[in-house]
Amino acid sequence: MVEEAGRLHAFTLRITHLDVHREPGPQLASLLMQICGFESVAILDADLDKVYAMGDWGPEMEDALRSTYFFASAGDEPEIGLSRRALRIGELAIGSMMLRGELSPPACDSIASLIAITFDRYHSLANVSRTESARQAEQLRTTVLDSLAHAYKTPLTAIRAATSGLQAMGGLTGGQDDLVRLIDEQIQTLNDLTTRLLMTARIESRNVALHKRPVAVRPLLDDVVAMLADSLDGFEVEVKLEREAMTICCDEELLESLLTQYVDNAGKFAVPGSKITIEVVERRQQVVFSVHNFGPSIAPEDQERVFDRYFRCAATAHRIPGTGVGLSVARQVARAHGGDVWLASDPVTGTTFFASLPKEGSLPMGA
């Protein structure tokens, strides 16, 4: 027993200085063989789904090891010198081990606890490292996105100036004039896309600051509808406010981008000649904006994904142009204000996109 206690103490000292930046499984297996003198060692790290084995084991070893983990079991077979233990953090099994050699059950329990703690340290550190790497990668992606979007603005402006110059010069044939108009239309599409990319980069930045001020809701909606007049041509557009004299304290530019995306989408997907309804109501502590149209319904399995960046519904992606960026920006805008977005869609009642912003800061006109 004294010798066993000495080996256990030596093992404990060694693992306190283990390099937990590397997978601890191979290190632990080696230490158990060297310090404790076991004939065979097998350890399962369930998080990595890896088995670390040293010594002589039969083909059934891995199945027995996994069974010990899955059933969180323990067992000792003194006649063959085999001990099995689940590795636990509290009540949670995170792996298992099998040892062959001379070892008392209490010592086996202690080793299992030490290995579990070492695994937990390693995985906690690895998770922090992965989180930091993901944060840095996202920050880099946002920076690149912002840089590219700004870079695109300059050539787009130059191309638009050139097409405007061609039209001003006159003398174009009908076909040439059609081509110039087509270029102008596509420039506008690219300009809208770069604006949304810039908006995405801004609201995803860790240093984003909302420029909030009281904004009159009716004029804001009127501006959005007027800006989209061409794409809404042929539709009946109804704007309904629960209170006409309504303002909301918000970042006007960001909220306008959200509403523009919603209304533009409604015009793209609505049945020609149908009605598009824009409504604003106050519910408890929220101001809720909604845009409704009659058109292709969104499948239930797609409704949770339409706000993801670059996602486009398979049923309409081939028929209606788009980038899959706009709705993700809308969600970011709402969340930046402390709100959220959602939708309701079915073939009978149509499709409605909602956005809620906190009511705090919403004021009646003239207040």
C-alpha positions in Angstrom: 0.0 0.0 0.0 2.9 2.4 0.8 4.4 1.7 -2.6 1.1 2.2 -4.3 0.6 5.5 -2.5 4.1 6.7 -3.5 3.4 5.9 -7.2 0.0 7.7 -7.0 1.7 10.7 -5.5 4.4 10.8 -8.2 1.7 10.5 -10.9 -0.3 13.4 -9.3 2.8 15.6 -9.3 3.6 14.8 -12.9 0.2 15.6 -14.3 0.0 18.9 -12.6 2.9 20.0 -14.9 1.4 18.3 -18.0 1.4 20.3 -21.2 -2.4 20.8 -21.6 -1.9 22.6 -25.0 -1.3 19.1 -26.4 -3.7 16.2 -26.3 -3.3 14.8 -22.8 -4.3 11.2 -23.7 -0.9 9.9 -25.0 0.9 11.7 -22.2 -1.3 10.2 -19.5 -1.1 6.7 -20.9 2.7 7.0 -21.0 2.9 8.3 -17.4 0.7 5.5 -16.1 3.0 2.9 -17.7 6.2 4.6 -16.5 5.3 5.7 -13.0 2.6 3.2 -12.0 4.1 0.2 -13.7 0.9 -1.1 -15.3 1.0 -3.9 -17.9 -1.5 -2.2 -20.1 -3.4 1.1 -20.2 -6.3 2.2 -22.4 -8.0 5.6 -22.2 -11.0 7.0 -24.1 -11.4 10.8 -24.6 -15.1 11.0 -25.6 -14.9 14.6 -26.6 -12.2 13.9 -29.2 -13.6 10.3 -29.8 -10.0 9.0 -29.5 -8.6 5.9 -27.8 -5.1 5.9 -26.4 -3.7 2.5 -25.6 -0.4 1.1 -24.5 0.6 -2.5 -23.7 -1.1 -5.7 -24.9 -4.8 -5.6 -25.5 -7.1 -7.9 -27.4 -9.4 -6.9 -30.2 -12.3 -6.5 -27.8 -10.5 -3.7 -25.8 -12.1 -0.7 -27.6 -15.6 -2.1 -27.4 -15.2 -2.7 -23.6 -13.8 0.8 -23.2 -16.7 2.4 -25.0 -19.2 0.3 -23.1 -17.7 1.5 -19.9 -18.1 5.1 -21.1 -21.6 4.7 -22.5 -23.0 3.0 -19.4 -20.8 5.1 -17.0 -19.9 1.9 -15.3 -17.0 0.7 -13.1 -15.6 -2.8 -12.3 -12.7 -4.7 -10.9 -11.5 -8.2 -11.9 -8.7 -9.0 -9.4 -8.2 -12.5 -10.9 -6.9 -10.9 -14.1 -5.8 -7.6 -12.6 -8.2 -5.5 -14.7 -9.9 -2.3 -13.6 -12.5 -0.3 -15.5 -13.7 3.2 -14.7 -15.8 5.9 -16.3 -14.1 9.3 -16.3 -16.5 11.8 -14.7 -16.8 15.5 -14.1 -19.5 15.6 -11.6 -22.3 13.4 -12.9 -21.2 13.7 -16.5 -19.1 10.9 -18.1 -16.5 12.4 -20.4 -14.5 9.2 -21.2 -13.3 5.9 -19.7 -10.2 4.0 -18.8 -9.0 0.4 -18.4 -5.9 -0.6 -16.4 -4.2 -3.9 -16.1 -1.9 -4.4 -13.2 -1.8 -4.4 -9.4 -4.0 -1.6 -8.1 -6.5 -1.2 -5.3 -10.0 0.1 -6.1 -9.5 3.4 -4.2 -6.3 4.1 -6.1 -8.1 3.3 -9.4 -10.8 5.8 -8.4 -8.2 8.5 -7.7 -6.5 8.0 -11.1 -9.8 8.1 -12.9 -10.5 11.5 -11.2 -7.1 12.9 -12.0 -7.4 11.9 -15.7 -11.0 13.4 -15.9 -9.7 16.7 -14.4 -6.8 16.8 -16.9 -9.2 16.1 -19.8 -11.5 18.9 -18.6 -8.6 21.4 -18.3 -7.5 20.5 -21.8 -10.9 20.8 -23.4 -11.7 24.1 -21.6 -8.5 25.6 -22.8 -9.1 24.3 -26.3 -12.6 25.8 -26.3 -11.2 29.2 -25.4 -8.6 29.0 -28.1 -11.3 28.0 -30.7 -13.5 30.8 -29.6 -10.7 33.3 -29.9 -9.7 32.0 -33.3 -13.3 32.2 -34.5 -13.5 35.8 -33.1 -10.4 36.8 -35.0 -11.5 35.1 -38.2 -14.9 36.9 -38.0 -13.2 40.2 -37.3 -10.9 39.6 -40.3 -13.9 38.7 -42.5 -15.8 41.8 -41.5 -12.7 44.0 -42.2 -12.2 42.4 -45.6 -16.0 42.8 -46.4 -15.9 46.4 -45.4 -12.8 47.1 -47.5 -14.1 45.3 -50.6 -17.5 47.1 -50.4 -15.7 50.5 -50.2 -13.4 49.6 -53.1 -16.4 48.7 -55.3 -18.0 52.1 -54.8 -15.4 53.9 -56.8 -15.6 52.0 -60.1 -19.4 51.8 -59.8 -19.5 55.6 -59.5 -17.2 56.0 -62.6 -19.3 53.6 -64.7 -22.5 55.4 -63.8 -20.8 58.7 -64.7 -19.8 57.3 -68.1 -23.3 56.0 -68.9 -24.8 59.3 -67.9 -22.3 61.0 -70.1 -23.2 58.8 -73.1 -26.9 59.5 -72.6 -26.3 63.3 -72.3 -24.2 63.3 -75.5 -27.2 61.9 -77.4 -27.0 60.3 -80.9 -27.4 56.8 -79.5 -29.3 54.3 -81.6 -32.3 52.5 -80.0 -30.2 49.4 -79.3 -27.3 51.4 -77.9 -29.7 53.3 -75.6 -31.2 50.0 -74.3 -27.7 48.7 -73.5 -26.8 51.9 -71.6 -30.0 51.6 -69.6 -29.3 47.9 -68.9 -25.8 48.9 -67.6 -27.4 51.6 -65.4 -29.8 49.0 -63.9 -27.1 46.6 -63.1 -25.0 49.4 -61.6 -27.8 50.2 -59.3 -28.1 46.5 -58.3 -24.4 46.3 -57.5 -24.6 49.7 -55.7 -27.4 48.3 -53.5 -25.4 45.2 -52.8 -22.3 47.1 -51.8 -24.4 49.3 -49.5 -25.8 46.2 -47.8 -22.3 44.8 -47.4 -21.1 48.0 -45.8 -24.1 47.9 -43.5 -23.3 44.3 -42.6 -19.7 45.2 -41.8 -20.8 48.1 -39.7 -23.3 46.4 -37.5 -21.1 43.3 -37.1 -18.2 45.4 -36.0 -17.5 45.2 -32.3 -17.2 49.0 -32.2 -20.6 49.7 -33.7 -22.4 52.7 -32.3 -26.1 53.3 -32.9 -26.8 56.9 -33.8 -30.2 57.0 -32.2 -32.6 59.9 -32.3 -36.4 60.3 -32.5 -37.6 59.5 -36.0 -41.1 60.0 -37.4 -42.4 56.7 -38.6 -44.8 57.8 -41.3 -42.3 59.9 -43.2 -39.7 57.2 -42.9 -42.1 54.6 -44.4 -43.1 57.1 -47.1 -39.4 57.6 -48.1 -38.9 53.8 -48.3 -42.0 53.4 -50.5 -40.9 56.3 -52.7 -37.4 55.0 -53.1 -38.8 51.7 -54.3 -41.4 53.2 -56.6 -40.1 51.4 -59.7 -40.1 47.9 -58.1 -43.5 48.5 -56.5 -45.1 49.7 -59.8 -48.3 47.8 -60.4 -48.9 46.9 -56.7 -51.3 48.5 -54.3 -49.3 49.6 -51.3 -51.1 50.3 -48.0 -49.3 51.8 -45.1 -51.1 51.4 -41.7 -50.0 52.9 -38.4 -51.7 52.2 -35.1 -51.1 55.9 -34.3 -50.4 58.3 -37.1 -48.3 60.6 -34.9 -45.7 57.9 -34.0 -42.0 58.3 -33.6 -39.3 55.8 -32.6 -35.9 56.4 -31.1 -33.6 54.5 -33.4 -30.7 54.6 -35.8 -32.6 56.0 -38.8 -30.2 54.8 -41.5 -30.2 51.2 -40.1 -33.9 51.0 -39.6 -34.5 52.4 -43.1 -32.2 49.6 -44.5 -34.3 47.0 -42.7 -37.6 48.3 -44.0 -36.2 48.8 -47.5 -35.2 45.1 -47.5 -38.6 44.0 -46.3 -40.6 46.1 -48.8 -38.2 45.3 -51.7 -38.6 41.6 -51.0 -42.4 42.0 -50.9 -42.3 43.6 -54.4 -40.1 40.8 -55.8 -42.1 37.9 -54.5 -45.7 39.3 -54.6 -48.3 38.2 -57.2 -48.4 41.0 -59.8 -51.2 43.5 -59.1 -51.7 42.3 -55.6 -51.7 44.3 -52.4 -48.6 44.9 -50.2 -49.4 46.0 -46.6 -46.9 47.8 -44.4 -48.1 48.1 -40.8 -46.7 49.4 -37.5 -48.2 48.6 -34.1 -47.1 48.9 -30.5 -47.2 45.8 -28.4 -46.2 45.9 -24.7 -42.7 47.1 -24.7 -42.1 46.6 -28.5 -42.8 48.5 -31.7 -43.5 45.9 -34.3 -43.1 46.6 -38.1 -44.6 44.1 -40.5 -44.7 43.8 -44.3 -47.3 41.5 -45.9 -47.7 40.2 -49.4 -49.4 37.4 -51.4 -46.9 35.3 -53.3 -45.1 32.0 -53.0 -45.2 30.7 -49.5 -42.0 29.9 -47.7 -41.6 26.2 -46.7 -41.6 25.6 -42.9 -38.1 24.0 -43.1 -36.8 27.3 -44.7 -38.5 29.7 -42.4 -35.8 29.5 -39.7 -33.0 29.9 -42.3 -34.1 32.8 -44.5 -32.4 35.2 -42.2 -29.1 33.4 -42.5 -26.5 35.1 -44.7 -26.5 33.8 -48.3 -29.4 31.5 -47.8 -32.0 31.5 -50.6 -35.1 29.3 -50.8 -34.6 26.6 -53.4 -38.2 27.1 -54.7 -37.6 30.7 -55.9 -33.8 31.1 -56.1 -33.8 30.3 -59.9 -36.6 32.7 -60.7 -36.0 35.7 -58.6 -32.7 37.5 -58.5 -31.0 38.1 -55.1 -27.9 37.6 -53.1 -29.2 36.2 -49.8 -27.5 39.1 -47.9 -30.4 41.5 -47.3 -32.4 39.6 -44.7 -29.3 38.8 -42.7 -28.6 42.5 -42.5 -32.3 43.1 -41.4 -31.8 40.6 -38.5 -28.5 42.3 -37.5 -30.2 45.7 -37.5 -33.0 44.5 -35.3 -30.7 42.8 -32.9 -28.3 45.8 -32.8 -31.3 47.7 -31.4 -32.2 44.9 -28.9 -35.0 43.6 -31.1 -35.5 40.6 -33.4 -37.1 39.4 -36.7 -39.4 36.6 -37.7 -41.9 35.7 -40.3 -45.2 33.9 -40.9 -46.0 32.2 -44.2 -48.6 29.9 -45.7 -50.3 29.6 -49.1 -53.7 30.9 -47.8 -52.8 34.0 -45.8 -49.6 35.0 -47.6 -46.2 35.9 -46.1 -45.5 38.5 -43.4 -42.1 39.6 -42.3 -41.9 41.1 -38.8 -39.3 43.2 -37.0 -39.6 44.3 -33.4 -37.6 47.1 -31.7 -37.8 47.9 -28.0 -40.5 50.5 -27.2 -38.1 52.4 -25.0 -37.5 55.7 -26.7 -40.7 55.6 -28.7 -42.4 58.9 -28.3 -45.6 60.5 -29.6 -45.0 63.3 -32.1 -44.4 66.6 -30.4 -43.3 65.1 -27.1 
